[in-house]
Amino acid sequence: QAQLVESGGGLVQAGGSLRLSCAASGGTFNWKIVGWFRQAPGQEREFVSATHWSGGVTDYADSVKGRFTISRDNARNTVYLQMNSLKPEDTAVYYCATTRALSRMTTQANGFDSWGQGTQVTVSS
C-alpha cells in the first residue's frame, strides 16, 4: 500500500494561488482514482476534485469549478491540485486519497481507502 504524502499548503491572501502535491511513496497510482478532499473546523469532510490516474477523467465540486485544476505527472507519480482565486471559505485541511485499483469514478469519501496526513490551507480576507 503506497503512502500518500501531501505538500504545498500554507497561508495566502484571498485571490491568491497555491498548488498542492500528492506523491505516492512506496507505490503507484496505477488504475486508481486519486482525489482531494477538505475538512474545515466543525464541518464534515467534503469532496474537492478527483482524477482517474489512467483514463484522465476528472471531476470537481461545484464550489471549486473554474478555480481549481487537478493534474498528474506520471513520471513523478504525483497528483497536483492547482488552486487559483482562493477564497476564505476554501480554508481547510486538504487531504489526498486513493481508491483501490480498478474502482469506478467516485466522489464519495467512503469510496477511498488510503489517505494522506493532510495539509493546511488558510486563506485570509
C-alpha positions as CSV (number, residue, x, y, z in Angstrom):
1,Q,0.0,0.0,0.0
2,A,1.5,3.3,-1.1
3,Q,1.8,6.1,1.5
4,L,0.4,9.3,0.3
5,V,2.4,12.5,1.1
6,E,0.8,15.9,0.6
7,S,2.6,19.2,0.5
8,G,2.1,22.7,-0.7
9,G,-0.3,24.1,1.9
10,G,0.1,27.4,3.5
11,L,-1.2,30.9,4.2
12,V,-2.4,33.0,1.3
13,Q,-4.5,36.1,0.8
14,A,-7.8,36.0,-0.9
15,G,-7.4,35.9,-4.6
16,G,-4.1,34.2,-4.4
17,S,-3.0,30.8,-5.5
18,L,-1.5,27.6,-4.1
19,R,-0.5,24.3,-5.6
20,L,-0.9,21.1,-3.6
21,S,1.0,18.0,-4.4
22,C,0.2,14.4,-3.5
23,A,3.0,11.9,-4.0
24,A,2.7,8.1,-3.7
25,S,5.6,6.9,-1.7
26,G,6.4,3.2,-2.0
27,G,3.7,2.6,-4.6
28,T,1.9,3.9,-7.6
29,F,-1.4,5.4,-8.6
30,N,-1.9,3.0,-11.4
31,W,-5.6,2.2,-12.1
32,K,-6.8,4.1,-9.1
33,I,-8.9,7.2,-8.6
34,V,-6.9,10.0,-6.9
35,G,-9.0,12.5,-5.0
36,W,-8.7,15.7,-3.0
37,F,-11.0,16.3,-0.1
38,R,-11.0,19.1,2.5
39,Q,-12.3,19.5,6.0
40,A,-12.8,22.8,7.8
41,P,-13.1,23.0,11.6
42,G,-16.5,21.7,12.8
43,Q,-17.5,20.6,9.3
44,E,-17.6,17.3,7.5
45,R,-15.0,16.2,5.0
46,E,-16.1,17.2,1.6
47,F,-15.1,16.3,-1.9
48,V,-13.0,18.8,-3.9
49,S,-11.7,17.0,-7.0
50,A,-10.7,13.7,-8.4
51,T,-9.0,12.2,-11.4
52,H,-8.7,8.7,-12.8
53,W,-4.9,8.0,-12.9
54,S,-5.0,6.1,-16.2
55,G,-8.0,7.4,-18.0
56,G,-7.8,11.1,-17.4
57,V,-11.4,11.5,-16.3
58,T,-11.7,14.4,-13.8
59,D,-14.4,15.7,-11.6
60,Y,-14.8,18.8,-9.4
61,A,-17.1,20.1,-6.7
62,D,-19.3,22.9,-7.9
63,S,-17.7,25.3,-5.3
64,V,-14.3,25.0,-7.0
65,K,-15.1,24.6,-10.7
66,G,-13.3,27.2,-12.8
67,R,-10.8,27.9,-10.0
68,F,-9.1,24.6,-9.2
69,T,-7.4,22.2,-11.6
70,I,-6.3,18.7,-10.9
71,S,-3.5,17.2,-12.9
72,R,-1.0,14.4,-12.7
73,D,2.7,13.8,-13.5
74,N,3.2,10.2,-14.5
75,A,6.9,10.4,-14.3
76,R,6.9,11.7,-10.8
77,N,3.9,9.6,-9.7
78,T,2.4,12.8,-8.3
79,V,-1.0,14.4,-8.5
80,Y,-1.4,18.2,-8.2
81,L,-4.2,20.5,-7.2
82,Q,-3.7,24.0,-8.6
83,M,-5.9,26.4,-6.6
84,N,-6.5,29.9,-8.0
85,S,-8.7,32.7,-7.0
86,L,-8.7,31.4,-3.4
87,K,-11.5,32.5,-1.1
88,P,-11.6,32.5,2.8
89,E,-14.2,29.7,2.6
90,D,-11.5,27.5,0.9
91,T,-9.7,27.4,4.3
92,A,-9.4,23.8,5.4
93,V,-7.2,20.8,5.8
94,Y,-6.8,19.3,2.4
95,Y,-6.4,15.5,2.1
96,C,-5.3,13.4,-0.8
97,A,-6.8,9.9,-1.1
98,T,-6.9,6.9,-3.4
99,T,-9.3,4.2,-4.2
100,R,-8.5,0.5,-4.7
101,A,-7.3,-0.3,-8.2
102,L,-9.9,-0.6,-10.9
103,S,-12.5,1.3,-8.9
104,R,-15.2,3.3,-10.7
105,M,-15.0,7.1,-10.6
106,T,-16.4,8.3,-7.2
107,T,-16.7,11.5,-5.3
108,Q,-17.7,9.8,-2.0
109,A,-15.1,9.7,0.8
110,N,-16.1,6.2,1.8
111,G,-15.0,5.0,-1.7
112,F,-11.4,5.9,-0.9
113,D,-9.4,3.6,1.2
114,S,-6.0,5.3,1.6
115,W,-5.5,8.8,2.9
116,G,-2.7,11.2,3.4
117,Q,-2.0,13.1,6.6
118,G,-3.4,16.4,5.2
119,T,-2.0,19.8,4.6
120,Q,-3.4,23.1,5.9
121,V,-4.6,25.8,3.6
122,T,-5.5,29.1,5.1
123,V,-6.9,31.9,3.1
124,S,-7.1,35.3,4.7
125,S,-9.6,38.0,3.8
